[in-house]
Amino acid sequence: MRRAAVLLAALAGCGGDPAAADLQRRAGLPAPIVLVVIDSLRADHTSLHGYARDTTPYLAELAQGAFLFERAYTTASGSRPAVASLLSSRLPEGHGCEGREGRLADSVVTLPEVLADAGWDTRAVVANANLAPVFGLAQGFVGYQWVPGPPGTSCAGAENLKPAVHDTLARMRAPPFLLFLQYADLREPWFPHAGHDWDPHYAGTFDGTAASLDPWRERRPSPPNRQRAIDLYDGEIAFVDEELRGQLRPLADSGLLDACWLVITSSHGEGLWDHRLLGHAAEVFEPQIRVPLLLRPPGGLPAPRRVSEVISLLDVAPTLIELVGLPAGPGFQGRSWAPFLLGRGPAPERPVFVDQQLDDVSLAAAIDGRRKLIADVRADRLVYYDLVTNPDEREELAQDLQLDPVPPALALRDVLQQALASARAARPADDRVAPEAVPSDVRVQLQAPGEAVGGP
């Protein structure tokens, strides 16, 4: 941290010109990176995207000086494959870290590895047992700490992460550094939090535990009980938002948070019976795969900038690497948005892809502007949605390609098949972890109530 003042002075010396030119001069400097992932956070339940409740005032505050991507998509509706994609810039079909035994192979190059090879300090604190080191996601990190959750849960709460985050900040060397933080409070069980309970007088049976939710995972409960589940979910969002503010305060007080490239996103969203299911990893509708994404440059923008183009989390790693002046890692499948963000070129234009594999679920999706195609591989079914005329993805308004093979959907099918085939060709062979190799403390967390249903 002692070189913080030097970095801040260098960044401050870039000022004086219009915002775009100033941002261009900041690019290429080894400014630190802070990457925050809030597991299971759906975009439409945040204050960033017009939600009726002010669930994320801190994120909204940060967004005032940031690029805010209105249509950001994850690559999977499960945490382990999605985070592996975020770090490796590969689709799940290309990195293999999917399913219950998936691990990120050592041969897959990741964002932290690229930065570590360039001399950066790279550290992580994660709350989800699905991201425990045994699954290969620690590669490239000088320090990687998985914090187990309390007995009976699969994940540590944000309050449990405080000591680990504090310790990590104390150990972190002077810039440049990568700090990766992952929070998992939005995974069940959901607890009411003082000051963040939207209905403290609720007297029903939905208490946020797996026991209360399990009977209703595949059928919608009564309106009051469904609303209680949403209340608890929203309360967890507000709680994490508040905790994040507090845990980043040491960086903010030192000036380093303002000097970094700050990225906040989610691994995936969460179904709240918007269609058939509660949870994630078994559907690829918008609530499960559309995630918040904000990128705040060093010094912030003079005004928030909303970006309407479709972006994939595959693009985060190559974008950050170019922004700090390093070459992209080999095998990256995403595209850098750095030229667009710096005003030097257009936004990348191509579809984004989703690839979700777990147990008997085998789903893929392609989104290209207003067009969306969902492929249920095992059911041999392709369904096409127009997200402008059918934003809720209602089945009766969709088109089954076996009954109505419309040309736009067929074209999107071909693009999806090509993308998955290309990713598959680069897939490593050593992408499985033997069950007996999983440490007992990780295994206990993964067998917690509710975890087997939600999946990795």
N, C-alpha and C positions, 0 to 999 in steps of 0.2 A: 504493500500500500504506500510505501514511502515515495515511489515515483509518481503518485497520483497527481501531485501539484505540477510536475513537469508535463504530464499528458494534458491536464486541464489547460495549462498555459498554451500549449501547442494548438489545442482545439480553439481556444479563445482567439488566437492570432489569426484564424481563418475568417473572422468576421469582417464586416464593413461593406460587403457587396450584397446584391439582391439574394434572396433566399436560395434560389436554385443554384447560383454560382457558389454560394457559401457551402451548400451541401455537397457539391461536387468536389470542393477542396477537402472536405472532411473525409470523403471516401478514399480508401487506400491507406489511411493511417491505422496503426494497430490499436484501434480503440477496443476496449473490452466488450465482451458479449454477455448479456444476461438472457437466458432462454428459460421461460416459465411455461410449464404445461399443467393445466388444471384438468385432470381426468374427468371425463363424462360431462363436460360443460357444453351444452348446446347453445348455439349462437343466439337463437331467438329468445332466450331467457336471460339475456344480459342487458344492461343499460346501454350498451353500445349500439343496439339494433332496435330501439324503440319499444322495448318491453314495458308493460304498464307499471311494473314494480321497479324501484330503483335498487336492483340487486347488486350492482357492481359500481358503486360511486368511485372507488379508487381506479378501476380500469378506465372509467369514463374520464377521470381527471388526466390520466396518462395519455389517453387518446387525443386530448386537446393539442398535443404536439406531435402527433404520430400519423403514419399512413394507416388507415383502417380499411381492411379488405372486407367488403360486404358479401362476397361469395367465395369463401374459403372452404375447401373440402379436405377431409382426411383421406387416407388411403384404405382404411379398414374401420369397422365399427367395434373392434377389440383393441385393448390398450397395447399389448405387447407388439403385435404387428404394426400398429400405427406409429408407436414411438420408434421402432426399428426403422420404419420408412423415413420418419422425420430426421433421424440421425444419419442414415445411410443414403438417402435420396434414391431409394429403390422401392418399387412396388413389392408387396408381400410375396408375389410370385417370383420376384427376382432376388429377395434376400432369404426367404424360407423360414423366417422367424414367426411362424403362425401355428395355430392349433395349440393343444395343451403341451406338446413336447418340443415345440419349435424353439430354436436358439439362433442368435446371430453368429454366423460362422466367422472365425478369425480372419478369413481371407477377404471379407467384405470391409471396404474402407469407409470410415465414418467421419463426420464433421469433427469430433474431438480428436481423432487421429491426425487429420490434416493439420489442425491447429497445434497439437502437441509436437508434431514433427517440425513445426516452425518455431518451437521454443515457448509456446504459450503454456500457462498454468491452466489445467482443465480439471474442474471439480463438479461433483454432482451430489445431490441429496434427493432420494426418491422415496415415496411412501407406499407404492404398490408392490406386493410380492411378485407380481408378474414381471417386474423389472429387476428382480434380484440378480446379482452378478452371475449366477449359474446360467442365466439365459443369454449371456454374451453381450449385454448392452453396456457393460462397464469398459469395454475396450477403448483405448485412447484417453481415458480419464486417469489423471495422476491420483486423484482421490474420488472414490465413488462409495457413497454410504447409503445402504438400504436400511430404513428404519422400520422394524416390525410393528404391527398394530397390536392393540390390546387383545387379550384372549377372547376368542369368539368372533374376531373380525379379520378381514383379509388385508386391511390397509391401515396404516397409521393416520391419525388425524393431524390437521395442520398444527395444533398445539403440541403434538408429540414431536414434530419436526424442529421446533424452536431450538433445542440444544444443539442438534446436528447442524442446523444452518448457522447458528452463532459460532460453533467450532470451526466450520468450514470457512467462514469469513475471516476468522482469526488466523487460519493457516494459509490463506490465499496469498500468493506472492503479488508483487506490484504488477500493474498491467504490462503486457496484455494478458488477459485471462478469459476463460469461458466458465460461467457459472450456470449450471443446469439444475433447476428446481422443479420437482413434480409433486403435485398435491392430489389427493384421492378422496377427499371428504364426500364428494358427490356420489361415490359408490356406496351401496347399501352396507350397513344400516344407516339410515338417516336419523339424526338426533335433533330435537329442538334446541335452539341456542337462545339464551337470554338476549333480548334486544333484536333478535332476528326470527322470531316466531310470528308468522303472519296471522295465526289464529290461536292464541294461547288458551282460549276457552273451549277448544275442541274437546269433546267428551266421548268420541267414538273409539273404535277398535284399531284403527290404522295408526300404529305407533312408530312406523318406519323400520321395524325389524323384519327379517326374512320370514319369521313365523306369521306375521300379519299380512305380508305381501305375497307369499308363495302361492296361496290358492287362487290368486288373481293375475298371475303373470300372463296368461293367455286369454283373459276375458276381462272386460272393463267392469270395475266395481261400481257401486252406487255413486251418483254425482258428489255427495258430501265426502265419501271416502276417497274418491279420486282427487277431489280438491285438496283434501288433507295431505295426500301424498305429494301433490304439487307444492303445497305450502312448505312441507318439510324439505323438499328438494331445493326450492328457492331460498329457504333459510340457510341451507348449507352453502349455497353460492355466496350469499351475503357474508357469512362467517369467514369463508376462505378469502374473500375480497379484503375484509378487515385484517385478517392475519397476514396476508401478503404485504399490505401496507406496513405493518409493524416489523415484519421480518426483513424487508428491504430498507428499513429506515437507516441502519448503519451505513449502507451504501449511499443513500440519499443525503445524509448529513455530511458525509465526506466529500460529496460532489461527484463521486464516481458513477452513481446511477445516471446522472445527467450527462456524463461523458461517454456512456456506452451505447452500443446498439442493443436496444431492449426489444425482445420479442415475447409476446404473450399469446398463447393459443391453447388448444385442447387436443387430446388424443382422439376423441370422438364425442358424440353427443349422447343422448339418452332418450329412449322411447318412453313416453308417459301415456300409453294407450292411445296415441295419435292414430295408430292403425290397429293392430291386433295385440301387440305385446308391450309389456313393461320391460325396460332394460336395454341392453345393447348386445352386439355380437351375433344376433340372429336376424337382423333386418338391415337394409341399406337405404331406407327412406331418408328424406332430408333431416328429420330430427336426430337421426343417429350419425350422420356423416357431415353435416354442415356445422362448421366450428368457427368460433371467433378467432381473429388473427389481427393483431396490431403490431406494427414495427415502428419504434420510435428511434430516430437517429440521434447521434450525439448533439447535445444542445437543443434538441427538439425542433419541430417545424414551427414557423410563426403562426400557423393556423392548421387545424386538422384537415387532412386530405382523405376523402373517401374514394376508394378504388372499386369500381363496379365490375371489372373484368374477373372472370373465373380463375382462381389460383389453387394449386394443389400444395399440400404440405411437403411434397417432394421437392418443391422449389425453394424451400427455406434454406437448406444447407448451401446449395450453390450460390444463392443470393448473398448470404452472409460472407461466404468465403471471398467472393469478388469484392464486396464492400470493404473488406479489410485488406485487400491487395494481395491475396494469395491465389494460386491456381486451384481449380476444382479437383476433387479427388477422382481417381479412376473408377469407372463403374457408376457414376452418378447418372441417374435417369431424368432428374428434374432439370429445369431451366432457370437460369439466373434472371431475376427481375431488376438487377442493379442498374442496367442502362435506362430502363423505364423510370425507376425511382429517382435517378439522377438527372432526368430530363434529356437523356441522350438518345432515346430510341423508344419505339412503341412497346406496349405490353405484349408478352408472348401470347400467341393465339393458337390454342390447340385444346382438345378435350382433356378433361381430367378423369382419372380412373380410380375405381374402388375395387378391392379384392378381399373378400371375407370368407375364410375357411375355418370351420370349427365343428368337430363332431359330425353331425349329419347336415350341417349348413355349408353350402357351396354357392356363394353369391358373387356376382361381379356387376359393376355399373360403369357407365360412361356418361358424362355430362358435358354438353357442348352448347353453351349459351342457354337457350330455352329448352333445348332437347335433352331428354334423359332416357337412357335404356337400362333396364335391370334384367340381368340374366340369372335365372335360377338354374344352375347347371345340372343338378341332380333331378330336378323335375322337368328338364328339357323345355323350359318355358322362357320366352322373351316378351317383356312388356315395355311399351313405349309411353312416355309421359311428356306432355307439353307443359313445362313449368310456368308458363305465362297464363294459359287458360285453365290449368289444373294444378295450381301451386301446392295443394294439399295431397296430391297424388292419389286421388280417389280412383278406386278400381273401376267403377262404372264409366269413368271418363277416359280411361286409358285404352290402349290398343294392344291386343294380343297378336303378335306377329304371325302366329299360326292361322289366325282367322282373318287378319288384315295386314298383309305385308307391305306397309307403306314405305316408299323409297327412302325418306329421311332416316327411318328406323333401321332399314337394312344397311344403309351406309354407315350408321353409327355402330351397328353390329360388327361390320368388317373392321372398323377402326379398333374396337375393343378387342377383338380376337387377335389382331396384329400386335397390339400393345402387350397383351398377356403372353403371346408367343415369344416376343422379343425379350420380355423380362425373364421368362422361363429359361431361355437359352443361356442366361448369365447366372442362373441359380447355383449356389455352391452345393457340394454333395454332403458336407458335414453340418447339416442344419437341424439336427435332432439332439436332444439331451435324454439320456437314459433315465427312466423314473428313479432308479436307485441312486443316481448321481445328484438328485435334488436334495439339498440339506433338509434335515428334519424340521427346522424352524420355518423354512419356506413352505414345506409340504403342509404343515399345520395351518398356515395362513391360507393356502390355496384350497384347503378343505373346509374353510369356515362357511357357516350358513349363508346362502345366497351367492357365493362365489362360483360354485359349480354351474349355476344357472347362467350367470352373466358371462363367465368364461374369461380368458386372458384379455 
